[in-house]
Amino acid sequence: MGTLNDLKRLGGVDSILHTPSITYLTASATTINYIVYFCSSVITMAQADSRNEVAERIGYITRVQSFSACHRLHSPTLSDEVNKRIFGKCNNPNGHGHNYKEVTVRGKIDRHTGMVMNITDLKQHIEEVIMIPLDHKNLDKDVPYFANVVSTTENVAVYIWDNMVKQLPANLLYEVKIHETDKNIVVYRGE
C-alpha cells in the first residue's frame, strides 16, 4: 500500500499539507473521482467478502402433528351464568373435542448437514411434549397445568410453547400454531 507522498510522486495528487491532526490533499477532479471510485470498490469488495464468510441462511421447518383432546371452557373465577354467556356451547358440562395441530422451528441452516434441525429429533420432541401428555386426554382433568388455567386454544399453545422450548436447542422454536377447527387458528410465538 502506497503513502500519500507516493500518490504525489505519481502525479495523482497536486500537493500535500500536513497539520498536527489532519492531512489535506489537493488534486484534480479526475484524480479525486478515481480515488473515490477505488476506495468505494475496495469497501464494496470487503463487505461482499465479509457477507460471504458470515452469511447464514435461515430456514423454517413446520411439523404438522395432529392430536385429539377434549375440554370444557370454564373459568372457576366466574359464575356459571357468566361462563355460559362467554363460552356458549363450549361451556357444556360434558366438554367437547378438537383435533389440534402444528409446530414450527426456525434456525440457521447448518452448512454441513443442510438442516435447521433433524426432523427425527423434532418428531421425538413433539411426541414427548404434545402427544404423550395431550393426545386423547381430557385437558381439564388429565393435564395438571389446566387445573387452574382455562383450556382455551391460546392457553394450549402457551402450554406447548413452554414445554417445547425446554426440549429444543436455544432460540430454535419459532411458533406454535394450533388449528382448533378449519376456521379457528391460534398462533403463539413466546411473546
N, C-alpha and C positions, 0 to 999 in steps of 0.2 A: 504494500500500500504506500503510495507516494505522500509527500508532505505538501503543504501549501506552497512552499518555495519551489518544489518540483513543478507544480502547476504553472508558476510564474515563468520558470525557465523554458517550459514547453510552449509558452505563448498563450496559454488559456486564460491567464489572469493578468490584468494590466498592472496592478500594484497591490501591495500588502501592507497594511498598517497595523501594528500591534499596540494595544494598550494593556494595562495590567490584567484585565479580565475578559477582553473581547478582541477578536481578530476581525478586521474589516478587509473586504476584498473589493476591488473594482475590476470589472470585466465587461466585455461587450455583451449585448443582449443574446447573441447566438451562443456564446460560451456559457452564460448563465442558464439558458434553456437546456443546453446539453447536460450541464451538471445536475440540474433539477431532474431531467429525464433519467439520467444514470442513477441518481440516488433513489428515485421512486421505483425504478426497475429492481434495484438491489433489495429494497424493502419489500416489494411485492413478492420477489422470489423467496426471501426469507420467511415471509408469512405463509406462503404456499408450502414450503418445506416443513415448517412447524405444524401446519394443519395436517399434513400427511403423516407426520410422526405421532401425533396425539389424537388424530381424528378417530373417534369411536362411533360405531353405528349403534343406534338404539332400536331394539325390537320389542314387540308386544306379542305375548302368547296368551290366547284365551282357551281355557279348557271348559267345555260345556259338559257339566255333570248334573244329571237330574237326581233329585231326592224327593220323596213324598213324606209329608208330615201333616198332622192336624193341629189345630189350636183354637182357642176362643179369644177374641179380642175383648178383654175385660180388665178394667183398672180397679184394683181394690181400694184406691183412694177416692173413687167416685161412687155415687149411689147407683143402684140397679137401673133406676129411671134414666139417669144421665148416661150411663153406659149404653143402654138401648138406643138413646137418641143419637149418640156419637157414632157408635159402631154398627147400628142397624142389625141386619141378619147375621153379620159376623160375630154378634154377641150371643148367638144361640148357645144355651147352656151345654149342649152336647158337642159343640165345636163344629168345625168344618175343615176340609183338607185342601192342600195345594201340591202341585209338582213344581218345585223350585229348581233354579239352575244358574250357574256360570261364575268363573273366577278368571281374572286377567293378571298376568305378571308383566312387568316392564323392566328392561335392563339392557346392559351393554351386550352386544353380540360378541362372544368370545372369538378371537382371531384364529384360535387353534381348533375349536370344536364346531364353530359356526352356529352355536346355540346361545340363547339367553339363559336357558337352564334346560336340563334334561327333562323331557316330558314325562318320563317314567317316574322321576323324583316328584314332579308336580302332582301326578296322579296319586302317589303314595301319601303326600301331604293332604290332599283333598279327601282321601279315604279316611285318614286319621282325624281330621278336623271337622269334616262335614258328614260323611256317610255313616261312620260308626255312631257318633252321638245324636244325629238328627234324622237319618232315614228311617221311615216307618215308625216314628215316635210321636207321642203327644207332647208338643213342645212345652206346654204349661205344666205337665205332670212328670215328664221323664227327663227334662233338661233342667238341672238346678239353677242355671243362670236366669231362667224365666220364672222362677218362683216369685220374684219381686219386680220383674220387668215385663211390661206388656209385650206380647209376642207379635208385634207388628212386623211387617216385612223389613221396615227400616231397622228395627232392633235385631232382627235375624241377620241382616247384613253387617251390623256392628259386631255381633257375636262372632260371625265367621271371620271378619277382618281381624278382630283382636286375637283370635286363635291362630289364624294363618300367619300373621306377622311374627308370631313366636316361632313358627316352624321354618319359615323361609329365610334365606340369607338377607342381610340388612338392605333396606331400600329396594327390594325387588317387587314386593306386592304393589300393584298399581290400582286395582279396582275390584270390588265385589259387585257384580250386577246380578240381581235376582229377578227373574221373570216369575212373578207370582201367578199371573194369568197371561194370556196372549196380549192383553191390553194394558196390564199394570206391571211396570218395571221400576225397580228401585236400584240406584247406583250409590255406592259408598266408597270414598277414596281416603278414608282415615282422617278426614278433616273435622 
